[in-house]
Amino acid sequence: MARPRVNLQLGLLLRQSHERAARSLNRALLPLGLTGRHFGVLLLLRREGVSTQRDLIRLTGSDKAGMTRTVEDLERLGYLRRTQSANDKRVAELTLTEKGVEDFATAQRLASGAAEELFESFAPAELSTLEELLTRFVDESAPSTPTSDQDGPA
């Protein structure tokens, strides 16, 4: 069976979709002084409990400089703390502070509201299909090394 031709505008549509979602999320998180890239790191720290910058770079696809800025921002805002690893003195472990946990709950509500607005015209089955297709697409094309323009939302 012949594979269907890929519409070459699909990449542009994905980029435009990302930009629209990033603008919406950044607008929603503005009251907390956060952006989408901050939210992604908070989400991962909340899920993982403890992480390192290297792990966050791998999980988000961010570059080292971008992740350093993000971690420094979150530390300055009082959302995370760095502690020296007990296993490797060269490694800093990152954990959410109490303020980080509390404000992340607020950030989740704000992000959820932004997502509701973004996808209000989609039926539940359409959203499910979109999520399944994008998940498959991302899983099949997971980068082995981060790219330098990944400074947007995580």
Residue pairs with C-beta under 8 A, 6 or more apart in sequence:
18 152
18 153
20 118
21 36
21 118
21 153
22 36
22 152
22 153
24 114
24 117
24 118
25 35
25 36
25 39
25 111
25 114
25 153
26 35
26 36
26 153
27 114
28 110
28 111
28 113
28 114
29 35
29 36
29 38
29 39
29 107
29 110
29 111
31 110
32 103
32 106
32 107
32 110
33 77
34 42
34 77
34 107
35 153
36 152
36 153
36 154
37 60
37 62
37 66
37 70
37 151
37 152
37 153
37 154
38 70
38 73
38 74
38 79
39 107
39 111
39 153
39 154
40 60
40 153
40 154
41 56
41 60
41 67
41 70
41 71
41 74
41 80
41 154
42 74
42 79
42 80
42 96
42 100
42 104
42 107
43 104
43 154
44 51
44 56
44 59
44 60
44 154
45 51
45 56
45 80
45 94
45 95
45 96
45 100
46 96
46 101
46 104
48 55
49 95
50 93
50 94
50 95
51 59
51 93
51 94
52 85
52 91
52 92
52 93
52 94
53 64
53 67
53 68
53 71
53 92
53 94
54 91
56 62
56 67
56 71
56 94
57 63
57 64
57 67
57 146
58 146
60 67
60 146
60 150
60 154
61 143
61 146
61 147
61 150
61 154
62 70
62 146
62 150
62 151
62 154
63 146
63 147
63 148
63 150
63 151
64 146
66 150
66 151
69 151
71 80
71 82
71 94
74 80
74 100
75 81
75 82
78 97
78 99
78 100
79 96
79 97
79 99
79 100
79 103
79 104
80 94
80 95
80 96
80 97
80 100
81 94
81 95
81 97
82 92
82 93
82 94
83 92
83 93
83 95
84 91
84 92
84 93
85 91
85 92
85 93
96 104
119 127
122 130
